[in-house]
Amino acid sequence: AFAQAPTVHTIGDSTMEEKSTDPSVNTNGQRGWPQMLPQFMVNGATLNNRAKSGTSSKTFYEESRFWTTVKPQIKEGDYVVIQFGHNDAKFSHLAADTGYTDNLRTFIDEVRSFGATPIIVTPLAGNTWNSDKTAYDDTMLSYADACKKISAEKHVPIIDLHQVSMDFIKRVGS
């Protein structure tokens, strides 16, 4: 047992980012999904949501205000939830099977070096349909598949948010 309750650190993009709950500031009502986690946390566990809109796995790692500020906060027994993909998909050097997976491996290895547990979350599915709204276009499938591959390769727990969200989008429709 650890002396301190664990912290769940979340790193990722806008789909995870903490957003204002003030309707005069956040007029579209968006929330990053980790904002709902504290209500389910027990035994003194806390959330450190460090996700940032617009970041890719590469920019989050390389820009000094992001990963380098999270690392000193990670202690043995903590969890680090890692979810990227939407911004990675905009750059060929961050393709699902190359730069993106390399970056996930780096995060996993560094998290483990602190005695913490990495958890991969597949990217949230986009609400993307073809032009006549008759077929769903799964633009994040290759990134979700890459997460599953890395999870198996590195023996890392995975949450398949992509599948759950895609099923919901298909059920509700465009």
Buried (B, 14 or more C-beta within 10 A) or exposed (E): EEEEEBBBBBBBBBBBBBBEEEEEEEEEEEBBBBBEBEEEBEEEBBBBBBBBBEBBBBBBBEEEEBBEEBBEEBBEBBBBBBBBBBBBBEEEEBBBEEBBBBBBBBBBEBBBEBEBBBBBBBBBBBBEBEEEEEEBEBBBBBBBBBBBBBBEEBEBEBBBBBBEBBEEBBEEEE
